[in-house]
Amino acid sequence: MSDTSPKNDANWPRAVLFDLLTALLDSWTVWNRAAGSETAGRTWRAEYLRRTYGCGAYVSYEQLVREAAEHVGLPPSAPEALETEWLTLPAWDGARELLQALRPHCKLAVVTNCSKTLGHQAASLLATDGFEWDVVVTSEEAGFYKPDPRPYRMALDKLGVDPSDAAFVAGSGYDLFGTSAVGLRTFWHNRVGLSRPDGAPAPDSEAPTLAPALDWLRHFHSHA
């Protein structure tokens, strides 16, 4: 928990919640490397996402990763390699700069579909240069996978912030179902150009990089 109290600025949201493994960290590269190719990695990741977002109540994240790998024909060495390389997950360009720019103005939190151990390890990769998260919520701790509303609500409750005064930075279009249900306005960092899932509400803003997120958040309440 950060000891720094954000400044009160009427235009900024009081809190910004982030998806972790696609919005801030480039997990795609590590999945592809563990799978042996980009094609195999994307196929595996798509199957894992299908299982995760259809899961609801939490079951072992590591189990879902292994089951998805087996389903698409990858050997057990693939999920083993993913876990071995977990702490090499690189940040997307601009991720650390965005967090540092937001720190004086907003509380900052992670809401991630992950086990408690791996989720906190991944979040710690961004906790450098004096930066600390105010709240980290994993699906294991919430008991449910996103886009169930409960992980988002747990983070908001821990932050003590209403949904109307918070923003979400998504990395997956599936988050749009959950953030809409909770009332969180959303910026979608659609880095790899995914199609919006059928039936998902549109985000407030969408871009292939994190760069436009800062301006969107700086004027969050002025364009509500």
Buried (B, 14 or more C-beta within 10 A) or exposed (E): EBEEEBEEBEEBBBBBBBBBBBBBBBBBBBBBBBBBEEEBBBBBBEBBBBBBBEBEEBBEBBEBBBBBBBBBEBEEEBBEBBEEBBEEBEBBEBBBEBBEBBBEBBBBBBBBBBBBEBBBBBBEBBBEEEBBBBBBBBBBBBEBBBBBBBBBBBBBEBBEBEBEBBBBBBBBBBBBBBBBBBBBBBBBBBBEEBEBBEEBEEBBBBBEEBEBBBEBBBEBBEEE
